[in-house]
């Protein structure tokens, strides 16, 4: 059964079938070959996978991000980021990174960040820098989107491994900031070596005050989401709905750029993005059930235990395996299939569920930048009209720093767990 599952998945993926359908077809063939369970289990497991109130937070966060982008908030974020870091050498690169860090508190999605900021900033960046550098900065910075809360991958992981969503959100605060600051350092070094200019003209005080006041609605939104959850006022799903309401009010009454005609497009894009997430969750749940039925967790646990009893060695093996899987699979599919297997094993090593959960999520997110199937590479290469492998080489220095942050979060738990500990989650 496991052999047919694996072979079918590899074959369908090799011929270009979308990952979600690769998983579904692999599950179907494996059940037929096994012959011990009715095929009715497929729709049952698919429905069970998405039958969750918590998972409803995903479409709300996606829609809130769409509406905030449509309402003119993104432009305000970029101008405010320019105010903060535009004067540094390679200014537009730093603006992209800082804007990604702020927008991460709105969208929770790396692809949404790359699409929105890439479309807005890459054309301007190409006027001052080479296309490879502009594209690499955009792709690398987008990784911060699912790390700084809120985060769609964290919502999915929390549902899969039964850990606190708020705790996972808090775990991403320090690593997300470290990722952004490190990328700014790398961008500065590259800009200095290549002789990129810096902004010399001073921004007048009225302009500084205006940009600062205009960005306040965008800065307040993450506080509403995370603050409401931490204070116990709203659930994550209710926080997502509140974020949508807030985005609508800001768009109509503050920026006054949101129109009723914008809603069909925003709803369509949100619906497509939500459908992609949900079909991945549904079909991945079928495969996850088959792996459990085939005794994979027990076999894997025994194998890992036979290699080492050290939690640090276990975490190293997990990082290596997840980084390899991230090159081949979607990060959400990896979470649904692999997290239920590895999380209990991590518990036997005495690793805190929140710590392991954040390391797992960060591994999966980094897979968005690794060829051949890194989603961010496809998105940014299409926007910048640059070959995918050229972009992969250009983004490598930023990816190396993100791997350093992964190492720090893995082996110095306080990097990720200090903030959750402050709020009683660790």
SULHU-V498215 format. One record per pair of residues at least 6 apart in sequence whose ideal C-beta (glycine too) atoms are under 8 Angstrom apart, sorted by the first residue. I is the first residue (numbers start at 0). J is the second residue. Records with the same first field share a line. If there is no record, write none. Layout:
BEGIN
I: J, J
END
This chain:
BEGIN
0: 29, 30, 32, 33, 289, 293
1: 29, 289, 290, 293, 295
3: 25, 28, 29, 32, 33
4: 25, 26, 28, 29, 286, 289, 290, 293
5: 25
7: 21, 24, 25, 28, 29
8: 21, 22, 24, 25, 286
11: 20, 21, 24, 25
12: 18, 21, 327
16: 24
18: 279, 328, 329, 332, 372
19: 275, 278, 279, 281, 282, 283, 329, 332
20: 282
22: 279, 282, 283, 285, 286, 332, 336
23: 41, 45, 282, 285
25: 286
26: 41, 282, 285, 286, 289
27: 38, 41
29: 289
30: 36, 38, 40, 41, 289
31: 38
36: 292
40: 285, 288
41: 285
44: 281, 284, 285, 288
45: 281, 282, 284, 285
46: 281
47: 284
48: 280, 281, 283, 284, 285, 335
49: 277, 280, 281, 284
51: 158
52: 234, 236
53: 154, 157, 158, 164, 234, 235, 236
54: 154, 155, 158, 277, 280
55: 236, 239
56: 149, 154, 164, 235, 236, 238, 239
57: 151, 154, 155, 239, 273, 276, 277
58: 239, 269, 270, 273
59: 236, 239, 240, 242, 243
60: 106, 107, 108, 149, 151, 154, 239, 242
61: 106, 107, 108, 111, 151, 269, 272, 273
62: 243, 246, 265, 266, 269
63: 105, 106, 220, 239, 242, 243, 245, 246
64: 102, 105, 106, 107, 108, 111, 115
65: 111, 265, 268, 269
66: 243, 246, 247, 250, 257, 261, 265
67: 73, 105, 106, 217, 220, 246, 249, 250
68: 115
69: 250, 256, 257, 261, 264, 265
70: 246, 249, 250, 254, 256, 257
71: 250, 254, 256, 257
72: 105, 216, 217, 246, 249, 250, 254
73: 98, 102, 115, 116, 119
74: 119
75: 210, 213, 214, 217, 254
76: 98, 101, 102, 214, 217
77: 94, 98, 116, 119, 120
78: 210, 213, 214
79: 101, 210, 211, 213, 214
80: 93, 94, 95, 97, 98, 101
81: 90, 91, 94
82: 202, 207, 210, 211
83: 97
84: 90, 93, 94, 96, 97, 183
85: 91, 93, 94, 198
86: 197, 198
87: 93, 183, 187, 197
88: 187, 190, 191, 195, 196, 197
89: 128, 186, 187, 189, 190, 191, 195, 197
90: 197, 198
91: 120, 123, 124, 127, 128, 133
92: 124, 128, 132, 133, 136, 183, 186, 190
93: 183, 186, 187
94: 120
95: 116, 120, 124, 136, 137, 140
96: 136, 140, 143, 179, 182, 183, 186
97: 179, 183
98: 116, 120, 140
99: 112, 116, 140, 141, 143, 144, 179
100: 140, 143, 147, 175, 176, 179
101: 214, 217, 218
102: 112, 115, 116, 144, 217
103: 112, 143, 144, 145, 146, 147, 148, 175
104: 147, 148, 149, 218, 220, 221, 224
105: 217, 220, 221, 242
106: 112, 115, 144
107: 144, 145, 148, 149, 150, 151, 154
108: 144, 145, 151, 272
109: 141, 142, 143, 144, 145, 364, 367, 374, 375
110: 141, 272, 367, 374, 375, 378
111: 144, 272
112: 140, 141, 143, 144
113: 137, 138, 141, 144, 375, 378, 379, 382
114: 378, 382
116: 137, 140, 141
117: 134, 137, 138, 141, 378, 379, 382, 383
118: 382
120: 133, 137
121: 133, 134, 137, 379, 382, 383
124: 132, 133, 136, 137
125: 133, 383
127: 195, 196
128: 190, 193, 195
129: 193
130: 383, 384, 385
131: 385, 389, 390, 392, 393
132: 189, 193, 393
133: 383
134: 379, 380, 382, 383, 385, 390, 393, 394
135: 390, 393, 394, 396, 397
136: 182, 186, 397
137: 379, 382, 383
138: 368, 375, 376, 378, 379, 390, 394, 397
139: 182, 368, 394, 397, 398, 401
140: 179, 182, 397
141: 367, 375, 379
142: 178, 364, 365, 367, 368, 375, 401
143: 175, 178, 179
144: 150
145: 151, 152, 153, 171, 360, 364
146: 171, 174, 175, 178, 360, 361, 364
147: 171, 172, 175, 176, 221
148: 168, 169, 171, 172, 221, 224, 225
149: 168, 221, 224, 225, 235, 238, 239, 242
150: 167, 168, 171, 360
151: 276
152: 330, 331, 334, 360, 363, 364
153: 164, 167, 168, 171, 356, 360
154: 164, 235
155: 276, 280, 331, 334, 335
156: 162, 167, 334, 338, 356, 359, 360
157: 163, 164, 167, 356
159: 334, 335, 338, 339
160: 338, 339, 342, 352, 356, 359
162: 352, 353, 356
163: 353, 424
164: 228, 235
165: 225, 228, 229, 235, 422, 424
166: 353, 419, 422, 424, 425
167: 353, 356, 357, 360
168: 225, 228
169: 225, 229, 418, 419, 422, 424
170: 353, 354, 356, 357, 415, 416, 418, 419
171: 357, 360, 415
172: 418
173: 414, 415, 417, 418
174: 357, 361, 404, 407, 408, 414, 415
177: 404, 407, 414
178: 400, 401, 404
181: 400, 401, 403, 404
182: 397, 400
185: 396, 397, 400
189: 396
216: 249, 253, 254
220: 242, 245, 246, 249
223: 238, 241, 242, 245
224: 238, 239, 241, 242
225: 238
227: 233, 237, 238, 241
228: 234, 235, 238
229: 422
233: 241
247: 257
249: 257
250: 256, 257, 261
251: 257
276: 331
279: 329, 331, 332, 335
280: 331, 335
282: 332
283: 331, 332, 334, 335, 336
284: 335
286: 335, 336
287: 335, 336, 339, 340
290: 296, 336, 340
291: 339, 340
295: 340
296: 339, 340, 343, 344
299: 340, 341, 344
300: 343, 344, 347
303: 313, 316, 344
304: 347
306: 312, 316
307: 313, 316
308: 348
309: 348
310: 345, 348, 349, 350
311: 410
313: 344, 345, 348, 350
314: 350, 355, 358, 409, 410
315: 409
317: 341, 345, 358, 359, 362
318: 358, 362, 405, 409
321: 333, 337, 359, 362, 363, 366
322: 362, 365, 366, 369
324: 333, 337, 366
325: 333, 362, 363, 365, 366, 367, 369, 373
326: 366, 369, 370, 371, 372, 373
327: 371, 372
328: 366, 372
329: 372, 374
330: 363, 364, 366, 367
331: 363
333: 363, 366
334: 359, 360, 363
338: 356, 359
341: 355, 359
342: 352, 355, 356, 359
345: 352, 355
346: 352
351: 412, 416, 425
353: 415, 416, 419, 424, 425
354: 412, 415, 416, 425
357: 408, 415, 416
358: 405, 408, 409, 415
361: 404, 405, 408
362: 405
365: 398, 401, 402, 405
366: 373
367: 373, 374, 375, 376
368: 375, 376, 391, 394, 397, 398, 401
369: 391, 398
370: 376, 387, 388, 391
373: 391
376: 387, 390, 391, 394
377: 387
379: 385, 390
380: 386, 387, 390
383: 390
404: 414
407: 414
408: 414, 415
413: 420
416: 425
419: 425
END
